[in-house]
Amino acid sequence: MARVFNFSAGPAALPEEVLTQAAAEMLDWQGSGQSVMEMSHRGKEYMGIHAQAEADLRTLLDIPANYKVLFLQGGATLQFEMIPVNLLRGKASADYVNTGEWAKKAIKEARAFGQVNVVASAEDKHFTYAPAFKDWKLDQDAAYVHYCANETIGGVEFHWTPDTGTVPLVCDMSSNILSKPVAVGKYGLIYAGAQKNIGPAGLTIVIVREDLVGQAVPTPPTMLDYKIHAEADSMFNTPPTYGIYVAGLVFQWLRRQGGLAAIERHNIEKAGLLYNYLDESKFFQNPVRREDRSRMNIPFTLKDASLDEEFLKGAKARGMIQLKGHRSVGGMRASIYNAMPVEGVQALVAYMKEFETRHG
Ligand SMILES: *Cc1c(COP(=O)(O)O)cnc(C)c1O
């Protein structure tokens, strides 16, 4: 059976090596006579898998010792709520940067818990750029500053890290975590749903500085309190065990690729192939400001939108799926996370050239 090149924004493609290993271990994980799915989360086999996954993630991202790693559920969307519940710390307001669809959702949810100040916004240009740091109207008394490092829908990525001084920096890295090295120490909290660039849906990763844990609103709902999860090593209740296992295999795969610096070079090369072609094409176009283009999610439009369906049909016939753009942007979107091989991007560009020759 031939595998397709899957350009889905999420849940997204996983490294084939990881899927092969998970398949080989499906019925009998390392001589235990059971699938990881069937293991007690309190048993020593699973506890080992869980601890190894955390250790490998810490190595990959070089996470300082004073940060907790939490394996949670509820998606990045639940973090839109857990962040204000835990980090407002009695302060009057939090600062948010509005860069598109995901930032807007985070802002909307936080408003239920406190005052949200939108300190910068790219709405004036249809969310096609990352607002320059000098234009952020930050409040030194804000509880935290929240931004989205990569807008999965708009295809806008921050290629720099804001310096918010003593105000904790909080970042939604759902769609670009592990695509490049990150200075974790510059952040108060980083969060990401797993299904874009880590593993199966159902796992959410939170990396939080210890001093920000244990300061939730008075009598928080138990499951929304970081402290509960941190003290229980993410086993207050049953964690998403199989998702953590597959994420752990992905972490090991990333280490075998040479770590995040090597992966970043690979991602620059892959994104460059597609952007270079988009820039020379007279038929396809990407709307994002050059410096802020995402290496992970690349939206593009055809000169004639009535050809969209034909383009998608032809792509599918050539083994390339999930290229339809988000309904709010239209056109196409190629998501090329870590697991997308360079051959997939080459095949897409070759097809686009052929399509342009035929219709341009
Ligand atoms: C997908 C995504 C989300 C939402 O993730 P869920 O796991 O579905 O809650 C939030 N932020 C960004 C940047 C995303 O790409």
The ligand as an SDF file (V2000), in Angstrom:
LIG
                    3D

 15 15  0  0  0  0  0  0  0  0999 V2000
   -4.8660   23.5930   16.5110 C   0  0  0  0  0  0  0  0  0  0  0  0
   -4.5050   24.7850   17.3100 C   0  0  0  0  0  0  0  0  0  0  0  0
   -5.1740   25.1000   18.5090 C   0  0  0  0  0  0  0  0  0  0  0  0
   -6.3250   24.2870   19.0420 C   0  0  0  0  0  0  0  0  0  0  0  0
   -5.9210   23.0440   19.4250 O   0  0  0  0  0  0  0  0  0  0  0  0
   -6.9260   21.9710   20.0480 P   0  0  0  0  0  0  0  0  0  0  0  0
   -5.9970   20.8940   20.4560 O   0  0  0  0  0  0  0  0  0  0  0  0
   -7.8800   21.5820   18.9620 O   0  0  0  0  0  0  0  0  0  0  0  0
   -7.6160   22.6070   21.1860 O   0  0  0  0  0  0  0  0  0  0  0  0
   -4.7570   26.2170   19.2080 C   0  0  0  0  0  0  0  0  0  0  0  0
   -3.7420   26.9720   18.7780 N   0  0  0  0  0  0  0  0  0  0  0  0
   -3.0930   26.7050   17.6280 C   0  0  0  0  0  0  0  0  0  0  0  0
   -1.9710   27.5860   17.2120 C   0  0  0  0  0  0  0  0  0  0  0  0
   -3.4470   25.6000   16.8700 C   0  0  0  0  0  0  0  0  0  0  0  0
   -2.7930   25.3160   15.7280 O   0  0  0  0  0  0  0  0  0  0  0  0
  1  2  1  0
  2  3  1  0
  2 14  2  0
  3  4  1  0
  3 10  2  0
  4  5  1  0
  5  6  1  0
  6  7  2  0
  6  8  1  0
  6  9  1  0
 10 11  1  0
 11 12  2  0
 12 13  1  0
 12 14  1  0
 14 15  1  0
M  END
$$$$
